[in-house]
Amino acid sequence: MESFSTLIRTASHEQHVAAETSTFMSDLLGGRLGVAAYARYTEQLWFVYDALESGAARLASDPVAGPFVRPELFRLAALERDLAHLRGTGWRTGLTALPATEEYAARVRECAGGWPAGYIAHHYTRYLGDLSGGQIIRDRAERTWGFEKKGDGVRFYVFENVANPAAFKRGYRELLDAVDADDLEKQRIVTECKRAFALNTDMFHALGEEFPLSA
């Protein structure tokens, strides 16, 4: 029988690819956009991770979501250091969420507040993605805009408290396989995972509209 971690990965593959290959992300990684686009993207991530991590403490003792609440993954402090580097010490005053980002963050808060199993779907799509594909973004950002290697500007992508990412991801997949949910609930988690990728893609589309490549 297919494990839940395999099911969730294969079922959401199409949405995952759509998010990764959005025009905005392709242009950003291709070095065709300036550092302002990167800073704006980092700003949007702040709203998503604020939603993910502000609800984490309440979920730490939850039987379903609790095992996934791992402080070594938390990204908010790193994002804030990056934003201070990118935007200056007054970065909070100009912080604005795109409507697509607001919708994404609101859905994360909704799950964190009332559906712990749904929260897992958002946790999985974000943190496992950051540990994997996020490293490509870090490398490109360092080379394109001259950030110090693993320094300010790209700290979001540096998991200092995860010594062995490959082992951590294996352990994470084991947590998914052991999740305390019946088959129907697991199917709902998979559906929410697809929704999480779609919300992420919508955010990329909105960023792409804000930073169109000049002809």
LOTORKE-377642 format. One record per residue: residue number from 1; residue in three letters; chain; x, y, z of N, C-alpha, C in turn. Coordinates in steps of 0.1 Angstrom, whole numbers, always signed. Each point is the difference from the previous one (the first is absolute). Layout:
BEGIN
   resi   resn   chain      nx      ny      nz     cax     cay     caz      cx      cy      cz
    NUM    Ala       A       X       Y       Z       X       Y       Z       X       Y       Z
...
REM end
This chain:
BEGIN
   resi   resn   chain      nx      ny      nz     cax     cay     caz      cx      cy      cz
      1    Met       A      +8     -12      +0      -8     +12      +0      +9     +13      +0
      2    Glu       A      -4      +9      -8      +7     +13      -1      +1      +7     +13
      3    Ser       A     +12      +5      +4      +1      +8     +12      -7     +13      -1
      4    Phe       A      -4      +7     +11      -6     +13      -1      +9     +10      -5
      5    Ser       A     +13      -1      +3     +10     +10      -4      +1      +0     -15
      6    Thr       A      +0     -13      -6      +1      -1     -14     -13      +5      -7
      7    Leu       A     -11      -3      +6     -13      +4      -5      -1     +15      -1
      8    Ile       A      +4      +7     +11      -1     +14      +0      +9      +7     -10
      9    Arg       A     +12      -7      -2     +10      +6     -10      -5      -2     -14
     10    Thr       A      -5     -12      -3      -4      -3     -14     -13      +7      -3
     11    Ala       A      -9      +1      +9     -13      +6      -3      +1     +15      -2
     12    Ser       A     +10      +7      +6      +1     +14      -1     +11      +4     -10
     13    His       A      +6     -10      -7     +11      +3      -9      -3     +10     -11
     14    Glu       A     -12      -1      -6      -3     +10     -11      -1     +14      +6
     15    Gln       A      -6      +2     +11      -1     +13      +6     +14      +5      +4
     16    His       A      +8      -9      +5     +14      +4      +4      +8      +5     -12
     17    Val       A      -1      -7     -11      +7      +4     -12      -5     +14      -5
     18    Ala       A     -13      +2      +1      -6     +13      -4      +5     +11      +8
     19    Ala       A      +2      -2     +13      +5     +10      +9     +15      +3      -3
     20    Glu       A      +7     -11      -2     +15      +2      -2      +3      +6     -14
     21    Thr       A      -9      -2      -9      +3      +5     -14      -8     +12      -4
     22    Ser       A      -5      +7     +10      -7     +13      -3      +9      +9      -7
     23    Thr       A      -6      +9      -7      +9     +10      -8      +8      +8     +10
     24    Phe       A      -6      +5     +11      +7      +8      +9     +13      -7      +5
     25    Met       A      -2     -13      +5     +11      -7      +6     +10      -3     -11
     26    Ser       A      -4      -3     -12     +10      -3     -11      +8     +13      -3
     27    Asp       A      -7     +11      +0      +7     +13      -3     +10      +4     +12
     28    Leu       A      -5      -3     +12      +8      +3     +12     +13      -9      +0
     29    Leu       A      -2     -13      -2     +11      -9      +0      +9      +2     -12
     30    Gly       A      -5      +5     -11      +8      +2     -12      +7     +13      +0
     31    Gly       A      -1      +7     +11      +8     +13      +2      -6     +11      -9
     32    Arg       A     -12      -1      -4      -6     +10      -9      -8     +11      +8
     33    Leu       A      -1      -2     +13      -7     +10      +8     +10      +6     +10
     34    Gly       A      -2     +12      +4      +9      +6      +9      -2      -4     +15
     35    Val       A      +8      +5      +8      +0      -3     +14     -13      +5      +7
     36    Ala       A      -7     +10      -6     -13      +5      +5     -10     -11      +0
     37    Ala       A      +0      -8     -11     -10     -11      -1      +3     -11     +10
     38    Tyr       A     +13      -3      +3      +3      -9     +10      -4      +5     +14
     39    Ala       A      +2     +12      +2      -4      +6     +13     -15      +0      +2
     40    Arg       A      -7      +2     -10     -15      +0      +0      -5     -14      +3
     41    Tyr       A      +7     -10      -6      -4     -14      +2      +3      -4     +14
     42    Thr       A     +11      +4      +6      +4      -2     +13     -10      +6     +10
     43    Glu       A      -5     +11      -3     -10      +7      +7     -13      -8      +1
     44    Gln       A      -4      -6     -11     -12      -8      -1      +2     -13      +9
     45    Leu       A     +11      -5      -1      +3     -12      +9      -2      +3     +14
     46    Trp       A      +4     +12      +4      -2      +4     +15     -14      -2      +4
     47    Phe       A     -10      +4      -8     -14      -2      +4      -4     -14      +1
     48    Val       A      +5      -9      -9      -3     -14      +0      +6      -7     +13
     49    Tyr       A     +12      +4      +2      +7      -7     +12      -5      +6     +13
     50    Asp       A      -4     +12      +0      -6      +5     +12     -13      -7      +4
     51    Ala       A      -8      -4     -11     -12      -8      +2      +3     -14      +5
     52    Leu       A     +11      -6      -6      +4     -14      +3      +5      -1     +14
     53    Glu       A      +8     +10      +4      +7      -1     +13      -7      +6     +12
     54    Ser       A      -8     +10      -3      -8      +6     +11     -10     -10      +6
     55    Gly       A      -4     -10      -8      -9     -10      +5      +6     -13      +5
     56    Ala       A     +14      +0      -2      +7     -13      +3      -1      -3     +15
     57    Ala       A      +2     +10      +9      +0      -3     +14     -12      -7      +5
     58    Arg       A     -12      +5      -5     -13      -6      +4      -1     -14      -5
     59    Leu       A      +7      -4     -11      -2     -13      -6     +11     -10      +5
     60    Ala       A      +9      +5      +8     +11      -9      +5      -5     -12      +7
     61    Ser       A     -11      +2      +7      -5     -12      +8     -11      -7      -7
     62    Asp       A      -3      +4     -12     -10      -7      -8      +4     -14      -4
     63    Pro       A      -8     -10      +1      +5     -14      -3      +3      -1     -15
     64    Val       A      -7      +7      -9      +2      -1     -14     +11      +9      -5
     65    Ala       A      -1     +13      +3     +10      +9      -6     +12      +2      +9
     66    Gly       A      -1      -3     +13     +11      +2     +10     +13      -6      -5
     67    Pro       A      +1     -12      -5     +13      -5      -3      +7      +8     -11
     68    Phe       A      -7      +8      -8      +6      +7     -11      +5     +14      +5
     69    Val       A      -4      +4     +12      +4     +13      +5     +15      -1      +5
     70    Arg       A      +9      +4      -9     +14      -2      +3      +7     +13      +0
     71    Pro       A      +4      +6     +11      +6     +13      +1     +12      +2      -9
     72    Glu       A      +7     -11      -3     +12      +1      -8      -3      +4     -15
     73    Leu       A     -13      -1      -3      -4      +4     -14      -4     +15      -1
     74    Phe       A      -4      +6     +12      -6     +13      -1      +9     +10      -8
     75    Arg       A      -7      +8      -8      +6      +9     -10      -2     +14      +3
     76    Leu       A      -9      +4      +9      -4     +14      +1     +12      +9      +4
     77    Ala       A      +8      -4     +10     +11      +8      +4     +10      +2     -11
     78    Ala       A      +3     -11      -8      +9      +1     -12      -6     +10     -10
     79    Leu       A     -13      -1      -3      -6      +9      -9      +1     +14      +4
     80    Glu       A      -1      +3     +13      +1     +13      +5     +14      +6      -2
     81    Arg       A     +10      -8      +2     +14      +4      -2      +2      +3     -15
     82    Asp       A      -6      -8      -9      +1      +2     -14      -6     +13      -4
     83    Leu       A     -12      +2      +5      -8     +12      -3      +7     +13      +5
     84    Ala       A      +7      -1     +12      +7     +11      +5     +12      +3     -10
     85    His       A      +6     -10      -5     +11      +1      -9      -5      +6     -14
     86    Leu       A     -11      -5      -4      -5      +4     -13      -7     +14      -1
     87    Arg       A      -7      +3     +11      -9     +11      +1      +5     +11     +10
     88    Gly       A     +10      -4      +9      +4     +10     +10      -7      -3     +13
     89    Thr       A      +4      +7     +11      -5      -3     +13     -15      +3      +1
     90    Gly       A      -5      +9      -8     -14      +4      +1      -9      -9      -9
     91    Trp       A      +4     -12      -3      -7      -8     -10     -14      -3      +3
     92    Arg       A      -4      +0     +13     -14      -3      +4     -10     +11      -4
     93    Thr       A      +5     +12      -1      -9     +11      -3      -6      -1     -14
     94    Gly       A      +8      -5      -9      -4      -1     -14      -5     -14      -4
     95    Leu       A      -2      -9     +10      -3     -14      -3     -15      -1      -5
     96    Thr       A      -2      -5     -12     -14      -2      -5      -1     -13      -6
     97    Ala       A     -12      -6      +2      -3     -13      -6      -8      +2     -13
     98    Leu       A      +4      -7     -10      -9      -1     -12     -13      -7      +3
     99    Pro       A     -11      +3      -6     -13      -7      +3      +2     -15      -1
    100    Ala       A      +7      -5      -9      +3     -15      -1      +7      -5     +12
    101    Thr       A      +9      +8      +5      +8      -4     +12     -10      +0     +12
    102    Glu       A      -8     +10      +1     -10      +1     +11      -9     -12      +0
    103    Glu       A      -4      -4     -11      -9     -12      -1      +8     -13      +4
    104    Tyr       A     +12      -1      -4      +9     -11      +4      +2      +0     +15
    105    Ala       A      +4     +11      +6      +2      +0     +14     -13      -2      +8
    106    Ala       A     -11      +5      -5     -13      -2      +7      -3     -15      +0
    107    Arg       A      +2      -7     -11      -3     -14      +0      +9      -8     +10
    108    Val       A     +13      +4      +1      +9      -7      +9      -5      +3     +15
    109    Arg       A      -4     +12      +3      -5      +3     +13     -13      -8      +3
    110    Glu       A      -9      -1     -10     -12      -7      +2      +3     -15      +3
    111    Cys       A      +9      -6      -7      +3     -14      +3      +7      -1     +14
    112    Ala       A      +9      +9      +3      +7      +0     +13     -10      +2     +12
    113    Gly       A     -10      +7      -3     -10      +3     +11     -11     -10      +1
    114    Gly       A      -3      -7     -11     -12      -9      +1      +2     -14      -6
    115    Trp       A     +11      -3      -7      +1     -13      -7     +15      -3      +0
    116    Pro       A      +5      -6     +11     +14      -4      +1      +5      -8     -11
    117    Ala       A      -8     -10      -5      +5      -8     -11      +2      +8     -13
    118    Gly       A      -8     +10      -2      +2      +9     -11     +12      +9      +1
    119    Tyr       A      +3      +3     +12     +13      +8      +3     +12      -8      -5
    120    Ile       A      +0     -14      +2     +11      -8      -4      +2      +2     -15
    121    Ala       A     -10      +1      -8      +1      +1     -15      +8     +13      -3
    122    His       A      -3     +11      +7      +8     +12      -2     +14      -1      +5
    123    His       A      +1      -6     +11     +14      -2      +6      +9      -8      -9
    124    Tyr       A      -6     -11      -6      +7      -8      -9      +5      +7     -13
    125    Thr       A     -10      +7      -6      +3      +7     -13     +11     +11      +2
    126    Arg       A      -1      +7     +11     +10     +11      +3     +13      -6      +4
    127    Tyr       A      +1      -6     +12     +13      -3      +5      +8     -11      -8
    128    Leu       A      -7     -10      -5      +8      -9      -7      +5      +6     -14
    129    Gly       A      -8      +9      -5      +4      +7     -12     +12      +9      +3
    130    Asp       A      +0      +6     +11     +11      +9      +4     +13      -8      +1
    131    Leu       A      -1     -11      +6     +12      -9      +2      +5      -5     -13
    132    Ser       A      -9      -1     -10      +5      -6     -12      +2     +11     -11
    133    Gly       A     -11      +4      -7      +2      +9     -11      +5     +14      +5
    134    Gly       A      -3      +3     +13      +4     +13      +5     +15      +2      -1
    135    Gln       A      +8     -11      +0     +14      +1      -1      +5      +5     -14
    136    Ile       A      -8      -3     -10      +3      +5     -13      -2     +15      +0
    137    Ile       A     -11      +4      +6      -2     +15      +0     +11      +7      +8
    138    Arg       A      +4      -6     +11     +11      +7      +8     +13      +1      -9
    139    Asp       A      +3     -11      -7     +12      +0      -8      -1     +11     -11
    140    Arg       A     -11      +1      -7      -2     +10     -10      +0     +14      +5
    141    Ala       A      -6      +2     +11      -1     +13      +6     +14      +5      +4
    142    Glu       A      +8      -9      +6     +14      +3      +3      +8      +5     -12
    143    Arg       A      -2      -8     -11      +8      +3     -12      -5     +12      -8
    144    Thr       A     -14      +2      +0      -6     +10      -8      +2     +14      +7
    145    Trp       A      -2      +0     +13      -1     +13      +7     +12      +2     +10
    146    Gly       A      +9      -9      +0     +12      +1      +8      -2      -1     +15
    147    Phe       A     -10      -7      +5      -1      -2     +14     +11      -8      +6
    148    Glu       A      +4      +2     +12     +10      -8      +6      -5     -15      +1
    149    Lys       A      +8      -9      -3      -4     -14      +1      -6      -4     +13
    150    Lys       A     -13      -4      +0      -8      -3     +12      -1     +11      +9
    151    Gly       A      +2     +12      -5      -1     +12      +9     -13      +8      -1
    152    Asp       A      +1     +12      +5     -12      +9      +0      -5      +2     -15
    153    Gly       A     -13      -2      -1      -6      +1     -13      -5     -14      -5
    154    Val       A      +7     -11      +5      -4     -13      -4      -1     -10     +13
    155    Arg       A      -1      +6     +11      -1      -8     +13     -12      -8      +0
    156    Phe       A     -11      +4      -6     -12      -8      -1      +3     -14      -4
    157    Tyr       A      +9      -1     -10      +3     -13      -6     +10      -9      +8
    158    Val       A      +5      +6     +11     +11      -7      +7      -6      -6     +13
    159    Phe       A      +0     -13      +0      -6      -7     +12     +12      -4      +9
    160    Glu       A      +4     +10      +9     +12      -2      +8      -2     -11     +10
    161    Asn       A     -13      -3      +4      -3     -10     +10      -4     -13      -5
    162    Val       A      +1      -2     -14      -2     -13      -6     +13      -5      -5
    163    Ala       A      +7      -8      +8     +14      -4      -4      +1      -8     -12
    164    Asn       A     -10      -9      -2      +0      -9     -12     -14      +1      -7
    165    Pro       A      -1      +8     -10     -13      +2      -6      -6     -13      -6
    166    Ala       A      +8      -8      -6      -5     -13      -6      -6      -9     +11
    167    Ala       A      +7      -1     +12      -5      -8     +11     -13      +6      +6
    168    Phe       A      +0     +13      +0     -11      +7      +6     -13      -3      -9
    169    Lys       A      +2      +1     -14     -11      -2      -9      -5     -15      +1
    170    Arg       A      +9      -9      +2      -4     -14      +2      -8      -1     +13
    171    Gly       A      +4      +6     +11      -8      +0     +12     -13      +7      -2
    172    Tyr       A      -1     +11      -8     -12      +7      -2     -10      -9      -7
    173    Arg       A      +5      -8     -10      -9      -9      -8      -5     -11      +9
    174    Glu       A      +8      -4     +10      -5     -10     +10     -11      +6      +8
    175    Leu       A      +1     +13      +4     -10      +6      +7     -13      +1      -8
    176    Leu       A      +1      +2     -13     -12      +0      -8      -6     -14      -1
    177    Asp       A      +8     -10      -1      -5     -13      -1      -7      -5     +13
    178    Ala       A      +4      +6     +11      -5      -3     +13     -12      +9      +5
    179    Val       A      -4      +9      -9     -10     +10      +4     -13      -6      +5
    180    Asp       A      -5      +6     +10     -11      -6      +7     -13      +5      -7
    181    Ala       A      -3      -7     -11     -12      +4      -8      -5     -13      -8
    182    Asp       A     -13      +0      -2      -6     -11      -8      +2      +3     -15
    183    Asp       A      -4      -9      -8      +2      +1     -15      -7     +13      -5
    184    Leu       A     -12      +2      +5      -8     +12      -5      +7     +13      +3
    185    Glu       A      +5      +0     +13      +7     +12      +4     +13      +2      -7
    186    Lys       A      +7     -11      -3     +12      +1      -8      -2      +5     -14
    187    Gln       A     -12      -4      -6      -3      +5     -13      -3     +15      +1
    188    Arg       A      -6      +5     +11      -2     +14      +2     +13      +8      +1
    189    Ile       A     +10      -7      +7     +13      +7      +1      +6      +1     -14
    190    Val       A      -1     -10      -8      +6      +0     -14      -7     +12      -8
    191    Thr       A     -13      +1      +2      -7     +11      -7      +5     +13      +4
    192    Glu       A      +2      +2     +13      +5     +12      +6     +14      +3      -5
    193    Cys       A      +8     -10      -1     +13      +1      -5      +0      +6     -15
    194    Lys       A      -9      -5      -8      -2      +6     -13      -4     +14      +0
    195    Arg       A      -9      +3     +10      -4     +14      +2     +11      +9      +4
    196    Ala       A      +9      -5      +9     +11      +8      +4      +9      +3     -12
    197    Phe       A      +3      -9      -8      +8      +3     -12      -7     +10      -9
    198    Ala       A     -13      -2      -2      -8     +10      -8      +1     +14      +5
    199    Leu       A      -1      +1     +14      +1     +13      +6     +14      +6      -2
    200    Asn       A     +10      -8      +1     +13      +4      -3      +2      +5     -14
    201    Thr       A      -6      -7      -9      +1      +3     -15      -7     +14      -2
    202    Asp       A     -12      +1      +7      -7     +13      -2      +9     +12      +5
    203    Met       A      +7      -2     +11      +9     +10      +5     +11      +3     -10
    204    Phe       A      +5     -10      -7     +11      +2     -10      -6      +8     -12
    205    His       A     -13      -4      -4      -6      +7     -11      -1     +15      +3
    206    Ala       A      -5      +3     +13      -1     +14      +4     +13      +7      +0
    207    Leu       A     +11      -7      +4     +13      +6      +0      +5      +3     -15
    208    Gly       A      -4     -10      -8      +3      +1     -15      -6     +12      -6
    209    Glu       A     -13      +3      +4      -7     +12      -5      +7     +13      +5
    210    Glu       A      +5      -1     +12      +7     +12      +6     +14      +2      -6
    211    Phe       A      +6     -10      -4     +13      +0      -6      +1      -6     -14
    212    Pro       A      -8      +6      -9      +1      -6     -14     +13      +3      -6
    213    Leu       A      +5      -9      -8     +13      +3      -7      -3     +10     -11
    214    Ser       A      +8     +11      -1      -3     +10     -10      +5      -6     -14
    215    Ala       A      -8      +2     -10      +2      -6     -13     +13      +6      -6
REM end
